[in-house]
Amino acid sequence: MFLIFVLLAIVLIPLAIGIVRTLVLKRKHYEIPLPAPIPATDRTIEKLQHAITFKTVSSREEGKTDWDQFIQFATYLAEAFPLCEKHLKLESQSDHNLIYRFAGEDTTALPGLLTAHQDVVSASDDQWTYPPFAKTLEEGYVWGRGSFDCKLQLIAILEAFELLLQESKKPKRTWYAAFGCDEEVNGGNKGATLIAEQFERMGLTFSLLLDEGGVVSENYIKGINRPIAVVGVAEKGYIDTLLSCSREAGHSSTPLMPTALGKIAKAVTAIESSKQEARLTKPVQAMLRNIGEEAPFPLAFLFLNLWLTKPLIMLIFSKSPTLNALIRTTSVPTMIEGSDKSNVIALTSSAVINTRLLPGDTQEQTLKHLKAVIADEEVSLSVRRYEEPSKESPTTGEAFDQLKATISQVFPEAIVTSYLMLGATDARKYQQLCQHIYRFTPAQMGRSEVNRMHAPDERIHTDNVEKAVAFFLALLKNW
Ligand SMILES: [Zn+2]
């Protein structure tokens, strides 16, 4: 009997503590006044459509980027946003980058910085429903490469500036806008890198930096039927590791096993079926708390009592590719090479493993993990590219609070939270200039829409064009 009481107490006491904590921490939804409707939405949509027609495709290979397209794009922006061009445009000290400065009412306050990129990834006509560089407006969407990533952000920022100028209004503080030309070239150094250097020479630091990033995501977590606006407060790191193996070549009619290719294939398979240790980083802990405060009870209980529920959360997150990437460093094979003839055994075979590092994890840890998983002395590892995880921006403080309030104003249904960005953006290039770097794209969509980014049939709903302009107008007023 006593034993039953003890067992019951072991189960019930944590449960009771968890329920009380959940009830105390859960927040009631509060109403925030909506911003005024945006005038001239059709005109903004038209500008975005036009912006897409410039093939501002950036390329890693020297000489492959058609800079003429960037020159034409800049000329178009000058025509489409004449007041920005006349009053705000600054001389860029680097080619093909665009910088604007909008003096605010309070010139003593530390300025803010809005960033976006002009360049896009390539697109081939044959895979698209509508041509990728045309002015298509169909089914309520603007279609085309860059419609979402990142010309929406760029056009919406300029439109917000232009609308304020038309009404002879000023933002609350001074705002800069900077549009680099090579964000899509991983590790590019002509765009944001040079803009950040120019800002440094100008002696500028910023109170808040907003770059592209998380969206107002529909169906982000099962069981929560409100959209979740996810604001990136840190970015994962990046490693490309080359695996290589050399063995006897010979003719394929008299094969000697195992081959170099076989060994590489075995290594790749081993990496695919291995997992690195899961961990809740600070941005993800903050995300769970923010979502928990506004989630329905069972999920609120789960997210607000990590001391009790962490193992279960790790298990649930591990099942979804997006959520799994939030809790662990991931490594995946992306390229493989063997012989270039069907009847020749390759002397050397290789593969590239792409790793995305959680904040706090290191290159050394990853190499140690990969070596242990491969467990083959004949397979050598060398790092081809490495970028450490970004710094973490604070999830408390005035700048973040104002950003959250602005998001709630434009997307009143959404739960707003910080999160960890899985991809890399230009934002990391400005780390020396700003402590409060946030990554958010003011558009509401489901995963299937987000997945069109860098893929065929990229598009943006016209409602989102209006929302994006409303968001930037509200931000200029609030911060
Ligand atoms: Zn982008």
Boltz pocket constraint, residues with backbone or C-beta under 6 A from the ligand:
constraints:
  - pocket:
      binder: B
      contacts: [[A, 117], [A, 149], [A, 150], [A, 183], [A, 212]]
      max_distance: 6.0
